[in-house]
Each structure stands twice: as C-alpha cells, then as structure tokens.
Amino acid sequence: MSIVVTTEPRITSIEVDANQITAQLSDGRMISVPLVWSWRLSEATPEQRRHFEIMGSGQGVHWPEIDEDISVRGMLYGIPAPRPRVPA
C-alpha cells in the first residue's frame, strides 16, 4: 500500500475584497496579497470577484468572467500579474 503525501501548498478557499486577495491553505496558513497585484481583479466588479473556481487540487484559482488565474506559488513567492504592453 502506498500513501501519497504532498508538501505542496494548496488553496482551499479564497476571498477578494476591495484591498486584498486572501487564500486559506490546506495546511492551516492564511496568505494575502494586495488586490493591485491582479490588474484584472482590481478592475473587476465585486460580483465578478466572487465568481471563481479552485483549479485542480488547489494549485490556483481561476476567475472565468475576467480570464484571470492566480497560483498559490505566485502568491507565496510574490509574483504579481503583469499588465499587457500597449504598442507604442
């Protein structure tokens, strides 16, 4: 018999308010990043922010209405979403 134990952090729930994105992790930690790290979420309506799907076994979160993805690694390692470049 084999039991697979993962040490990778997993998101179990997420909350987005006017200032931050907060994730509850499966190991009991709670992490948050500034909302401005996601320009799509910061420009979204509160209703759009509430409509999300946890991806896979918690590796990230997807907001289908605004086509935004945030990974648990991105939150932990401080990797904000870049804005697209506007051609000059």
Secondary structure, 3 states (H helix, E strand, C coil): CCCCCCCCCCEEEEEECCCEEEEEECCCCEEEEEHHHCHHHHHCCHHHHHCCEEECCCCEEEECCCCEEEEHHHHHHCCCCCCCCCCC
